Amino acid sequence: MSSEVIYKKYPKNEASNLIAMLQDIQDIHGYLHEDDIIKVARHAGVPTSRVYGIATFYNQFRLTPLGKHVIRVCRGTACHVKGSLDILNILEAELGISAGETSKDLQFTIETVACIGACSIAPVIVIDGKYYGGLTSKSVYKLINEYKKKD
């Protein structure tokens, strides 16, 4: 589905569809580009600032693209106790980005999550939907280097 189809799907000057429109556009592009926010505002007949406010208020929306590999680091209690902060620090240092950021080459994004739900194998990270548990500093370095080699 293209962005243009989305604008046909929703009536003009109808602000009640803002969130649904933004969700549909993000589904297509993976994030909300500044141009998308402006087009949505024009279509809905609202100020751009209102659309931007929605896009920045709700955690589901992204204003920057995700990397090819999305790394989610569990920061739940079990993972925290087992060293997930050290794991996060290693990932940030190795990839040169902080949690919530995407590398300039768009290869990696690091996100933190409150709980992945795999406490029995803490500390846990998920890369592209694949779970890696029982991590150590050494295993994290090895894992990241494997992903770097894939690209």
For each residue, the residues with C-beta under 8 A, 3 or more apart:
1: 5 6 24 27 28
2: 5 6 28
3: 6 7 25 28 29 36 39
4: 7 8
5: 1 2 8 9
6: 1 2 3 9 10 21 24 25 28
7: 3 4 10 21 39 43
8: 4 5
9: 5 6 24
10: 6 7 14 17 20 21 43 44
11: 14 17
12: 43 44 45
13: 44 45
14: 10 11 17 44 45
15: 18 44 45 46 50
16:
17: 10 11 14 20 21 44
18: 15 21 22 40 44 46 50 51 54
19: 22 23 54 58
20: 10 17 23 24
21: 6 7 10 17 18 24 25 40 43 44
22: 18 19 25 26 32 36 40 51 54 55 61
23: 19 20 26 27 60
24: 1 6 9 20 21 27 28
25: 3 6 21 22 28 29 32 36 40
26: 22 23 29 30 31 32 60 61 62
27: 1 23 24
28: 1 2 3 6 24 25
29: 3 25 26 32 33 36 65
30: 26 62 65 66
31: 26 62 63 64 65 66
32: 22 25 26 29 36 37 55 61 62 63
33: 29 36 37
34: 37 38 63
35: 38 39
36: 3 22 25 29 32 33 39 40
37: 32 33 34 40 41 48 51 52 55
38: 34 35 41 42 48
39: 3 7 35 36 42 43
40: 18 21 22 25 36 37 43 44 51
41: 37 38 44 46 47 48 50 51
42: 38 39 45
43: 7 10 12 21 39 40
44: 10 12 13 14 15 17 18 21 40 41 51
45: 12 13 14 15 42
46: 15 18 41 50 51
47: 41 50 51
48: 37 38 41 51 52
49: 52 53
50: 15 18 41 46 47 53 54
51: 18 22 37 40 41 44 46 47 48 54 55
52: 37 48 49 55 56
53: 49 50 56 57
54: 18 19 22 50 51 57 58 61
55: 22 32 37 51 52 58 61 63
56: 52 53 61 63
57: 53 54
58: 19 54 55 61
59:
60: 23 26
61: 22 26 32 54 55 56 58
62: 26 30 31 32 65 66
63: 31 32 34 55 56
64: 31 102
65: 29 30 31 62 102 106
66: 30 31 62 70 102 109
67: 70 102 103 106 107 108 109
68: 106 107 108 151
69: 107 108 109 127 128 147
70: 66 67 108 109 111 127 128
71: 91 108 109 110 111 125 126 127
72: 111 112 113 116 125 126 127
73: 79 84 87 88 91 99 110 111 112 113 125
74: 79 84 112 113 115 116 118 122 123 124 125 126
75: 79 80 84 85 88 112 113 114 115
76: 79 80 84 113 114 115 116 119 122
77: 80 81 119
78: 81 82 119 122
79: 73 74 75 76 82 83 84 115 116 119 122 123 124
80: 75 76 77 84 85
81: 77 78 122
82: 78 79 122 123
83: 79 86 87 123 135
84: 73 74 75 76 79 80 87 88 122 123 124
85: 75 80 88 89
86: 83 89 90 137
87: 73 83 84 90 91 123 125 135 137 140
88: 73 75 84 85 91 92 99 110 112
89: 85 86 92 93
90: 86 87 93 94 137 140 141 144
91: 71 73 87 88 94 95 110 125 140 144
92: 88 89 95 96 97 98 99 110
93: 89 90 96
94: 90 91 140 141 144
95: 91 92 103 108 110 144
96: 92 93 103
97: 92 101 102 103 108 109 110
98: 92 101 110
99: 73 88 92 110 111 112
100: 110 111 112
101: 97 98 109 110
102: 64 65 66 67 97 106 108 109
103: 67 95 96 97 106 107 108 109
104:
105:
106: 65 67 68 102 103
107: 67 68 69 103 148 151
108: 67 68 69 70 71 95 97 102 103 147
109: 66 67 69 70 71 97 101 102 103
110: 71 73 88 91 92 95 97 98 99 100 101
111: 70 71 72 73 99 100
112: 72 73 74 75 88 99 100
113: 72 73 74 75 76 116
114: 75 76
115: 74 75 76 79 119
116: 72 74 76 79 113 124 126 131
117:
118: 74 121 122 124 131 133
119: 76 77 78 79 115 122
120: 133
121: 118 124 131 133 134
122: 74 76 78 79 81 82 84 118 119 133 134
123: 74 79 82 83 84 87 133 134 135
124: 74 79 84 116 118 121 131 132 133 135
125: 71 72 73 74 87 91 131 132 135 140
126: 71 72 74 116 129 130 131 132
127: 69 70 71 72 130 132 143 147
128: 69 70
129: 126
130: 126 127
131: 116 118 121 124 125 126
132: 124 125 126 127 135 139 143
133: 118 120 121 122 123 124
134: 121 122 123 139
135: 83 87 123 124 125 132 139 140 143
136: 139 140
137: 86 87 90 140 141
138: 141 142
139: 132 134 135 136 142 143
140: 87 90 91 94 125 135 136 137 143 144
141: 90 94 137 138 144 145
142: 138 139 145 146
143: 127 132 135 139 140 146 147
144: 90 91 94 95 140 141 147 148
145: 141 142 148 149
146: 142 143 149 150
147: 69 108 127 143 144 150 151
148: 107 144 145 151
149: 145 146
150: 146 147
151: 68 107 147 148
